């Protein structure tokens, strides 16, 4: 996994500390028809 630049990590830490950090919730048992990854190929370790 790539390392996050220090300036970006500081901004993320500030969001966590202030309670304003948001993350997308994933539901792995559902099929995603609204993106180009409806087969889930982007999540395969063999491809990435």
MMTF fields as JSON, N, C-alpha, C and O atoms, coordinates in Angstrom:
{
  "mmtfVersion": "1.0.0",
  "mmtfProducer": "UNKNOWN",
  "numBonds": 191,
  "numAtoms": 192,
  "numGroups": 48,
  "numChains": 1,
  "numModels": 1,
  "chainsPerModel": [1],
  "groupsPerChain": [48],
  "chainIdList": ["A"],
  "bondAtomList": [4, 2, 8, 6, 12, 10, 16, 14, 20, 18, 24, 22, 28, 26, 32, 30, 36, 34, 40, 38, 44, 42, 48, 46, 52, 50, 56, 54, 60, 58, 64, 62, 68, 66, 72, 70, 76, 74, 80, 78, 84, 82, 88, 86, 92, 90, 96, 94, 100, 98, 104, 102, 108, 106, 112, 110, 116, 114, 120, 118, 124, 122, 128, 126, 132, 130, 136, 134, 140, 138, 144, 142, 148, 146, 152, 150, 156, 154, 160, 158, 164, 162, 168, 166, 172, 170, 176, 174, 180, 178, 184, 182, 188, 186],
  "bondOrderList": [1, 1, 1, 1, 1, 1, 1, 1, 1, 1, 1, 1, 1, 1, 1, 1, 1, 1, 1, 1, 1, 1, 1, 1, 1, 1, 1, 1, 1, 1, 1, 1, 1, 1, 1, 1, 1, 1, 1, 1, 1, 1, 1, 1, 1, 1, 1],
  "groupList": [{"groupName": "UNK", "atomNameList": ["N", "CA", "C", "O"], "elementList": ["N", "C", "C", "O"], "formalChargeList": [0, 0, 0, 0], "bondAtomList": [1, 0, 2, 1, 3, 2], "bondOrderList": [1, 1, 2], "singleLetterCode": "X", "chemCompType": "L-PEPTIDE LINKING"}],
  "groupTypeList": [0, 0, 0, 0, 0, 0, 0, 0, 0, 0, 0, 0, 0, 0, 0, 0, 0, 0, 0, 0, 0, 0, 0, 0, 0, 0, 0, 0, 0, 0, 0, 0, 0, 0, 0, 0, 0, 0, 0, 0, 0, 0, 0, 0, 0, 0, 0, 0],
  "groupIdList": [1, 2, 3, 4, 5, 6, 7, 8, 9, 10, 11, 12, 13, 14, 15, 16, 17, 18, 19, 20, 21, 22, 23, 24, 25, 26, 27, 28, 29, 30, 31, 32, 33, 34, 35, 36, 37, 38, 39, 40, 41, 42, 43, 44, 45, 46, 47, 48],
  "secStructList": [7, 7, 7, 7, 7, 2, 2, 2, 2, 2, 2, 2, 2, 2, 2, 2, 2, 2, 6, 7, 7, 7, 7, 7, 7, 7, 7, 6, 6, 1, 7, 7, 7, 1, 1, 6, 6, 6, 6, 7, 4, 4, 4, 7, 6, 6, 6, 7],
  "xCoordList": [0.839, 0.0, 0.885, 1.909, 0.49, 1.28, 1.174, 0.155, 2.259, 2.285, 1.576, 1.753, 0.78, 0.041, 0.981, 1.692, 0.989, 1.826, 1.482, 0.334, 2.488, 2.328, 1.232, 0.453, 1.164, 0.156, -1.262, -2.16, -1.454, -2.767, -3.1, -4.241, -2.106, -2.332, -2.722, -3.566, -2.107, -2.454, -3.91, -4.619, -4.35, -5.741, -6.708, -7.758, -6.347, -7.188, -7.249, -8.314, -6.11, -6.071, -6.942, -7.646, -6.891, -7.721, -9.208, -10.0, -9.577, -10.981, -11.4, -12.498, -10.52, -10.829, -11.009, -11.957, -10.093, -10.13, -11.376, -11.933, -11.813, -12.967, -14.301, -15.369, -14.227, -15.452, -16.113, -17.291, -15.377, -15.955, -15.482, -15.781, -14.753, -14.277, -15.444, -16.244, -15.532, -16.577, -15.92, -14.892, -16.502, -16.009, -17.205, -18.281, -17.0, -18.058, -18.248, -17.278, -19.481, -19.793, -19.955, -20.672, -19.288, -19.397, -20.242, -20.251, -20.939, -21.76, -21.328, -21.843, -20.39, -19.777, -20.735, -20.436, -21.856, -22.774, -23.719, -24.526, -23.629, -24.496, -23.736, -22.517, -24.431, -23.836, -23.959, -25.02, -22.866, -22.817, -23.034, -22.106, -24.245, -24.55, -24.343, -24.512, -23.984, -23.873, -22.447, -22.202, -21.51, -20.137, -19.632, -20.341, -18.411, -17.81, -17.3, -16.826, -17.39, -16.86, -17.981, -17.904, -19.011, -20.151, -19.806, -20.552, -18.701, -18.264, -17.328, -17.007, -16.89, -16.009, -14.562, -13.791, -14.174, -12.813, -11.766, -10.621, -12.131, -11.175, -10.731, -9.691, -11.49, -11.141, -10.288, -9.857, -10.038, -9.247, -7.767, -7.225, -7.117, -5.687, -4.857, -3.812, -5.3, -4.551, -4.46, -3.505, -5.431, -5.453, -4.772, -4.094, -4.94, -4.36, -2.935, -2.259],
  "yCoordList": [-1.178, 0.0, 1.242, 1.283, 2.242, 3.463, 4.281, 4.268, 4.993, 5.834, 7.159, 7.748, 7.614, 8.87, 10.03, 9.967, 11.096, 12.256, 12.818, 12.758, 13.358, 13.849, 14.907, 14.889, 15.824, 16.893, 16.323, 16.797, 15.309, 14.685, 13.894, 13.909, 13.203, 12.447, 13.376, 13.026, 14.562, 15.539, 15.989, 16.138, 16.204, 16.605, 15.493, 15.756, 14.252, 13.128, 13.005, 12.758, 13.178, 13.121, 14.212, 13.975, 15.417, 16.522, 16.19, 16.494, 15.564, 15.176, 14.125, 14.191, 13.152, 12.128, 12.775, 12.467, 13.672, 14.317, 15.178, 15.241, 15.845, 16.737, 16.015, 16.609, 14.73, 13.967, 14.22, 13.909, 14.78, 15.082, 14.129, 14.342, 13.088, 12.112, 11.252, 10.782, 11.051, 10.194, 9.132, 9.386, 7.971, 6.888, 6.205, 6.104, 5.744, 5.03, 3.663, 2.985, 3.27, 1.951, 0.989, 1.273, -0.142, -1.142, -2.308, -2.659, -2.885, -4.055, -5.152, -5.228, -5.997, -6.964, -8.011, -8.609, -8.241, -9.26, -8.74, -9.503, -7.458, -6.876, -6.687, -6.519, -6.712, -6.465, -4.984, -4.388, -4.393, -2.963, -2.732, -2.896, -2.355, -2.09, -0.623, -0.262, 0.225, 1.656, 2.1, 3.298, 1.18, 1.547, 0.601, -0.307, 0.83, -0.046, -1.344, -2.22, -1.483, -2.66, -3.564, -4.075, -3.767, -4.559, -6.037, -6.766, -6.491, -7.873, -8.004, -9.115, -6.872, -6.899, -7.195, -7.578, -7.028, -7.35, -6.422, -6.832, -5.197, -4.24, -4.649, -4.189, -5.495, -5.923, -7.183, -7.619, -7.772, -8.996, -8.689, -7.809, -9.411, -9.213, -9.597, -8.995, -10.58, -11.031, -9.953, -9.936, -9.064, -8.013, -6.745, -6.071, -6.416, -5.169, -5.386, -4.461],
  "zCoordList": [0.0, 0.0, 0.0, 0.682, -0.76, -0.86, 0.419, 1.109, 0.714, 1.905, 1.616, 0.549, 2.568, 2.435, 2.782, 3.784, 1.957, 2.282, 3.667, 4.107, 4.336, 5.705, 5.815, 6.768, 4.855, 4.912, 4.847, 5.543, 4.014, 3.905, 5.168, 5.63, 5.726, 6.957, 8.103, 8.927, 8.156, 9.194, 9.048, 10.044, 7.811, 7.581, 7.985, 8.571, 7.669, 8.078, 9.595, 10.16, 10.251, 11.715, 12.329, 13.311, 11.743, 12.235, 12.103, 12.995, 10.987, 10.794, 11.816, 12.369, 12.064, 13.072, 14.442, 15.164, 14.793, 16.109, 16.299, 17.396, 15.22, 15.333, 15.104, 15.248, 14.747, 14.533, 13.193, 13.02, 12.238, 10.929, 9.834, 8.659, 10.203, 9.22, 8.755, 9.564, 7.445, 6.884, 6.011, 5.383, 5.976, 5.126, 4.472, 5.062, 3.262, 2.565, 3.198, 3.535, 3.354, 3.889, 2.719, 1.76, 2.811, 1.762, 2.244, 3.424, 1.307, 1.603, 0.63, -0.485, 1.046, 0.129, -0.441, -1.475, 0.195, -0.295, -1.378, -1.909, -1.71, -2.731, -4.035, -4.023, -5.141, -6.452, -6.761, -6.578, -7.233, -7.522, -9.015, -9.808, -9.4, -10.802, -11.178, -12.343, -10.222, -10.496, -10.796, -10.945, -10.889, -11.232, -12.316, -12.749, -12.74, -13.742, -13.128, -13.852, -11.804, -11.119, -10.616, -9.499, -11.417, -10.955, -10.787, -10.135, -11.357, -11.144, -9.945, -9.525, -9.395, -8.238, -8.578, -7.697, -9.829, -10.243, -9.634, -9.446, -9.327, -8.76, -7.363, -6.893, -6.696, -5.342, -5.33, -4.262, -6.477, -6.523, -6.34, -7.008, -5.44, -5.206, -6.427, -6.674, -7.186, -8.355, -9.43, -10.207, -9.482, -10.501, -10.016, -10.792, -8.764, -8.25, -7.914, -7.464]
}
